[in-house]
Amino acid sequence: MGYAYLPKTRKELAEAYGISRKTLLRWLRALGVPADRKLLTESCLRKLYAAHGNPYERQP
């Protein structure tokens, strides 16, 4: 499964993408991902990564 697909908070993901939590929330809403949970599950992360790329695979 790998680290990228372990449950993550919105704060962790926003930092990984280099965006604000508010922007991340907009992305999640646009994808129909429930943003009311504290942790985002693997299925939610897969939708997000398909639309915006996996921030853990990016080159610095």
KOLGU-4560 file (N, C-alpha, C; in nm, 3 decimals, padded with zeros to 5 digits):
<recs>
<n_xx: 00.084 n_yy: -00.120 n_zz: 00.000 ca_xx: 00.000 ca_yy: 00.000 ca_zz: 00.000 c_xx: 00.087 c_yy: 00.125 c_zz: 00.000 mol: A seq: 1 type: MET>
<n_xx: 00.187 n_yy: 00.134 n_zz: 00.083 ca_xx: 00.277 ca_yy: 00.248 ca_zz: 00.084 c_xx: 00.226 c_yy: 00.364 c_zz: 00.166 mol: A seq: 2 type: GLY>
<n_xx: 00.319 n_yy: 00.451 n_zz: 00.201 ca_xx: 00.288 ca_yy: 00.566 ca_zz: 00.286 c_xx: 00.183 c_yy: 00.658 c_zz: 00.225 mol: A seq: 3 type: TYR>
<n_xx: 00.188 n_yy: 00.677 n_zz: 00.095 ca_xx: 00.098 ca_yy: 00.773 ca_zz: 00.030 c_xx: -00.049 c_yy: 00.739 c_zz: 00.051 mol: A seq: 4 type: ALA>
<n_xx: -00.081 n_yy: 00.611 n_zz: 00.074 ca_xx: -00.220 ca_yy: 00.571 ca_zz: 00.086 c_xx: -00.265 c_yy: 00.544 c_zz: 00.229 mol: A seq: 5 type: TYR>
<n_xx: -00.179 n_yy: 00.570 n_zz: 00.326 ca_xx: -00.221 ca_yy: 00.561 ca_zz: 00.466 c_xx: -00.311 c_yy: 00.679 c_zz: 00.496 mol: A seq: 6 type: LEU>
<n_xx: -00.410 n_yy: 00.665 n_zz: 00.586 ca_xx: -00.499 ca_yy: 00.777 ca_zz: 00.617 c_xx: -00.421 c_yy: 00.901 c_zz: 00.659 mol: A seq: 7 type: PRO>
<n_xx: -00.468 n_yy: 01.016 n_zz: 00.609 ca_xx: -00.400 ca_yy: 01.143 ca_zz: 00.636 c_xx: -00.501 c_yy: 01.250 c_zz: 00.674 mol: A seq: 8 type: LYS>
<n_xx: -00.454 n_yy: 01.350 n_zz: 00.748 ca_xx: -00.538 ca_yy: 01.464 ca_zz: 00.781 c_xx: -00.533 c_yy: 01.564 c_zz: 00.667 mol: A seq: 9 type: THR>
<n_xx: -00.628 n_yy: 01.655 n_zz: 00.666 ca_xx: -00.628 ca_yy: 01.760 ca_zz: 00.564 c_xx: -00.502 c_yy: 01.847 c_zz: 00.578 mol: A seq: 10 type: ARG>
<n_xx: -00.458 n_yy: 01.869 n_zz: 00.700 ca_xx: -00.339 ca_yy: 01.950 ca_zz: 00.722 c_xx: -00.215 c_yy: 01.885 c_zz: 00.660 mol: A seq: 11 type: LYS>
<n_xx: -00.199 n_yy: 01.755 n_zz: 00.681 ca_xx: -00.085 ca_yy: 01.682 ca_zz: 00.623 c_xx: -00.085 c_yy: 01.692 c_zz: 00.471 mol: A seq: 12 type: GLU>
<n_xx: -00.201 n_yy: 01.673 n_zz: 00.412 ca_xx: -00.211 ca_yy: 01.677 ca_zz: 00.266 c_xx: -00.185 c_yy: 01.817 c_zz: 00.211 mol: A seq: 13 type: LEU>
<n_xx: -00.239 n_yy: 01.918 n_zz: 00.275 ca_xx: -00.217 ca_yy: 02.055 ca_zz: 00.229 c_xx: -00.068 c_yy: 02.088 c_zz: 00.233 mol: A seq: 14 type: ALA>
<n_xx: 00.000 n_yy: 02.048 n_zz: 00.338 ca_xx: 00.144 ca_yy: 02.073 ca_zz: 00.348 c_xx: 00.220 c_yy: 01.997 c_zz: 00.240 mol: A seq: 15 type: GLU>
<n_xx: 00.179 n_yy: 01.874 n_zz: 00.211 ca_xx: 00.246 ca_yy: 01.794 ca_zz: 00.108 c_xx: 00.230 c_yy: 01.858 c_zz: -00.030 mol: A seq: 16 type: ALA>
<n_xx: 00.112 n_yy: 01.914 n_zz: -00.058 ca_xx: 00.088 ca_yy: 01.980 ca_zz: -00.186 c_xx: 00.144 c_yy: 02.122 c_zz: -00.190 mol: A seq: 17 type: TYR>
<n_xx: 00.171 n_yy: 02.180 n_zz: -00.074 ca_xx: 00.218 ca_yy: 02.318 ca_zz: -00.068 c_xx: 00.106 c_yy: 02.418 c_zz: -00.091 mol: A seq: 18 type: GLY>
<n_xx: -00.015 n_yy: 02.382 n_zz: -00.045 ca_xx: -00.132 ca_yy: 02.468 ca_zz: -00.060 c_xx: -00.197 c_yy: 02.489 c_zz: 00.076 mol: A seq: 19 type: ILE>
<n_xx: -00.295 n_yy: 02.578 n_zz: 00.082 ca_xx: -00.366 ca_yy: 02.601 ca_zz: 00.208 c_xx: -00.470 c_yy: 02.492 c_zz: 00.229 mol: A seq: 20 type: SER>
<n_xx: -00.514 n_yy: 02.477 n_zz: 00.354 ca_xx: -00.619 ca_yy: 02.379 ca_zz: 00.383 c_xx: -00.750 c_yy: 02.417 c_zz: 00.316 mol: A seq: 21 type: ARG>
<n_xx: -00.772 n_yy: 02.547 n_zz: 00.301 ca_xx: -00.894 ca_yy: 02.593 ca_zz: 00.235 c_xx: -00.896 c_yy: 02.551 c_zz: 00.087 mol: A seq: 22 type: LYS>
<n_xx: -00.783 n_yy: 02.562 n_zz: 00.020 ca_xx: -00.773 ca_yy: 02.519 ca_zz: -00.119 c_xx: -00.795 c_yy: 02.369 c_zz: -00.129 mol: A seq: 23 type: THR>
<n_xx: -00.734 n_yy: 02.294 n_zz: -00.039 ca_xx: -00.753 ca_yy: 02.149 ca_zz: -00.038 c_xx: -00.900 c_yy: 02.114 c_zz: -00.018 mol: A seq: 24 type: LEU>
<n_xx: -00.968 n_yy: 02.184 n_zz: 00.069 ca_xx: -01.110 ca_yy: 02.160 ca_zz: 00.093 c_xx: -01.191 c_yy: 02.184 c_zz: -00.035 mol: A seq: 25 type: LEU>
<n_xx: -01.156 n_yy: 02.287 n_zz: -00.111 ca_xx: -01.224 ca_yy: 02.313 ca_zz: -00.239 c_xx: -01.201 c_yy: 02.198 c_zz: -00.336 mol: A seq: 26 type: ARG>
<n_xx: -01.077 n_yy: 02.149 n_zz: -00.342 ca_xx: -01.045 ca_yy: 02.035 ca_zz: -00.429 c_xx: -01.130 c_yy: 01.914 c_zz: -00.390 mol: A seq: 27 type: TRP>
<n_xx: -01.138 n_yy: 01.887 n_zz: -00.260 ca_xx: -01.214 ca_yy: 01.771 ca_zz: -00.213 c_xx: -01.362 c_yy: 01.784 c_zz: -00.246 mol: A seq: 28 type: LEU>
<n_xx: -01.417 n_yy: 01.902 n_zz: -00.225 ca_xx: -01.558 ca_yy: 01.925 ca_zz: -00.257 c_xx: -01.584 c_yy: 01.903 c_zz: -00.405 mol: A seq: 29 type: ARG>
<n_xx: -01.495 n_yy: 01.953 n_zz: -00.491 ca_xx: -01.512 ca_yy: 01.938 ca_zz: -00.635 c_xx: -01.509 c_yy: 01.791 c_zz: -00.677 mol: A seq: 30 type: ALA>
<n_xx: -01.436 n_yy: 01.709 n_zz: -00.602 ca_xx: -01.427 ca_yy: 01.566 ca_zz: -00.633 c_xx: -01.537 c_yy: 01.485 c_zz: -00.567 mol: A seq: 31 type: LEU>
<n_xx: -01.618 n_yy: 01.549 n_zz: -00.483 ca_xx: -01.724 ca_yy: 01.479 ca_zz: -00.413 c_xx: -01.674 c_yy: 01.395 c_zz: -00.297 mol: A seq: 32 type: GLY>
<n_xx: -01.557 n_yy: 01.430 n_zz: -00.246 ca_xx: -01.498 ca_yy: 01.357 ca_zz: -00.134 c_xx: -01.552 c_yy: 01.416 c_zz: -00.004 mol: A seq: 33 type: VAL>
<n_xx: -01.604 n_yy: 01.333 n_zz: 00.087 ca_xx: -01.653 ca_yy: 01.387 ca_zz: 00.213 c_xx: -01.539 c_yy: 01.448 c_zz: 00.294 mol: A seq: 34 type: PRO>
<n_xx: -01.550 n_yy: 01.575 n_zz: 00.324 ca_xx: -01.443 ca_yy: 01.645 ca_zz: 00.394 c_xx: -01.474 c_yy: 01.662 c_zz: 00.542 mol: A seq: 35 type: ALA>
<n_xx: -01.579 n_yy: 01.597 n_zz: 00.590 ca_xx: -01.618 ca_yy: 01.614 ca_zz: 00.729 c_xx: -01.544 c_yy: 01.518 c_zz: 00.823 mol: A seq: 36 type: ASP>
<n_xx: -01.472 n_yy: 01.423 n_zz: 00.767 ca_xx: -01.398 ca_yy: 01.328 ca_zz: 00.851 c_xx: -01.261 c_yy: 01.385 c_zz: 00.887 mol: A seq: 37 type: ARG>
<n_xx: -01.213 n_yy: 01.345 n_zz: 01.002 ca_xx: -01.082 ca_yy: 01.394 ca_zz: 01.044 c_xx: -00.971 c_yy: 01.337 c_zz: 00.957 mol: A seq: 38 type: LYS>
<n_xx: -00.979 n_yy: 01.206 n_zz: 00.925 ca_xx: -00.880 ca_yy: 01.143 ca_zz: 00.840 c_xx: -00.941 c_yy: 01.108 c_zz: 00.705 mol: A seq: 39 type: LEU>
<n_xx: -00.863 n_yy: 01.129 n_zz: 00.599 ca_xx: -00.907 ca_yy: 01.089 ca_zz: 00.466 c_xx: -00.861 c_yy: 00.947 c_zz: 00.439 mol: A seq: 40 type: LEU>
<n_xx: -00.952 n_yy: 00.864 n_zz: 00.394 ca_xx: -00.923 ca_yy: 00.722 ca_zz: 00.374 c_xx: -00.853 c_yy: 00.699 c_zz: 00.240 mol: A seq: 41 type: THR>
<n_xx: -00.813 n_yy: 00.575 n_zz: 00.219 ca_xx: -00.742 ca_yy: 00.539 ca_zz: 00.096 c_xx: -00.826 c_yy: 00.569 c_zz: -00.028 mol: A seq: 42 type: GLU>
<n_xx: -00.955 n_yy: 00.540 n_zz: -00.025 ca_xx: -01.039 ca_yy: 00.566 ca_zz: -00.142 c_xx: -01.048 c_yy: 00.716 c_zz: -00.172 mol: A seq: 43 type: SER>
<n_xx: -01.055 n_yy: 00.798 n_zz: -00.069 ca_xx: -01.056 ca_yy: 00.943 ca_zz: -00.088 c_xx: -00.922 c_yy: 00.991 c_zz: -00.145 mol: A seq: 44 type: CYS>
<n_xx: -00.814 n_yy: 00.936 n_zz: -00.092 ca_xx: -00.681 ca_yy: 00.975 ca_zz: -00.139 c_xx: -00.661 c_yy: 00.935 c_zz: -00.285 mol: A seq: 45 type: LEU>
<n_xx: -00.712 n_yy: 00.820 n_zz: -00.325 ca_xx: -00.698 ca_yy: 00.776 ca_zz: -00.464 c_xx: -00.767 c_yy: 00.873 c_zz: -00.560 mol: A seq: 46 type: ARG>
<n_xx: -00.886 n_yy: 00.921 n_zz: -00.523 ca_xx: -00.957 ca_yy: 01.020 ca_zz: -00.605 c_xx: -00.876 c_yy: 01.150 c_zz: -00.615 mol: A seq: 47 type: LYS>
<n_xx: -00.825 n_yy: 01.194 n_zz: -00.501 ca_xx: -00.747 ca_yy: 01.318 ca_zz: -00.498 c_xx: -00.620 c_yy: 01.306 c_zz: -00.581 mol: A seq: 48 type: LEU>
<n_xx: -00.548 n_yy: 01.196 n_zz: -00.566 ca_xx: -00.423 ca_yy: 01.176 ca_zz: -00.640 c_xx: -00.449 c_yy: 01.162 c_zz: -00.790 mol: A seq: 49 type: TYR>
<n_xx: -00.561 n_yy: 01.102 n_zz: -00.828 ca_xx: -00.593 ca_yy: 01.088 ca_zz: -00.970 c_xx: -00.616 c_yy: 01.225 c_zz: -01.034 mol: A seq: 50 type: ALA>
<n_xx: -00.676 n_yy: 01.317 n_zz: -00.958 ca_xx: -00.707 ca_yy: 01.449 ca_zz: -01.012 c_xx: -00.589 c_yy: 01.547 c_zz: -01.003 mol: A seq: 51 type: ALA>
<n_xx: -00.510 n_yy: 01.538 n_zz: -00.896 ca_xx: -00.407 ca_yy: 01.639 ca_zz: -00.871 c_xx: -00.265 c_yy: 01.583 c_zz: -00.858 mol: A seq: 52 type: HIS>
<n_xx: -00.250 n_yy: 01.455 n_zz: -00.876 ca_xx: -00.118 ca_yy: 01.394 ca_zz: -00.864 c_xx: -00.088 c_yy: 01.356 c_zz: -00.720 mol: A seq: 53 type: GLY>
<n_xx: 00.005 n_yy: 01.265 n_zz: -00.706 ca_xx: 00.047 ca_yy: 01.218 ca_zz: -00.574 c_xx: 00.162 c_yy: 01.307 c_zz: -00.526 mol: A seq: 54 type: ASN>
<n_xx: 00.142 n_yy: 01.386 n_zz: -00.421 ca_xx: 00.247 ca_yy: 01.479 ca_zz: -00.378 c_xx: 00.369 c_yy: 01.407 c_zz: -00.321 mol: A seq: 55 type: PRO>
<n_xx: 00.356 n_yy: 01.281 n_zz: -00.289 ca_xx: 00.467 ca_yy: 01.206 ca_zz: -00.230 c_xx: 00.556 c_yy: 01.144 c_zz: -00.338 mol: A seq: 56 type: TYR>
<n_xx: 00.517 n_yy: 01.156 n_zz: -00.465 ca_xx: 00.598 ca_yy: 01.105 ca_zz: -00.575 c_xx: 00.666 c_yy: 01.219 c_zz: -00.650 mol: A seq: 57 type: GLU>
<n_xx: 00.642 n_yy: 01.342 n_zz: -00.611 ca_xx: 00.699 ca_yy: 01.458 ca_zz: -00.681 c_xx: 00.848 c_yy: 01.470 c_zz: -00.654 mol: A seq: 58 type: ARG>
<n_xx: 00.917 n_yy: 01.520 n_zz: -00.752 ca_xx: 01.061 ca_yy: 01.546 ca_zz: -00.738 c_xx: 01.079 c_yy: 01.685 c_zz: -00.679 mol: A seq: 59 type: GLN>
<n_xx: 01.175 n_yy: 01.703 n_zz: -00.588 ca_xx: 01.197 ca_yy: 01.837 ca_zz: -00.528 c_xx: 01.253 c_yy: 01.937 c_zz: -00.627 mol: A seq: 60 type: PRO>
</recs>
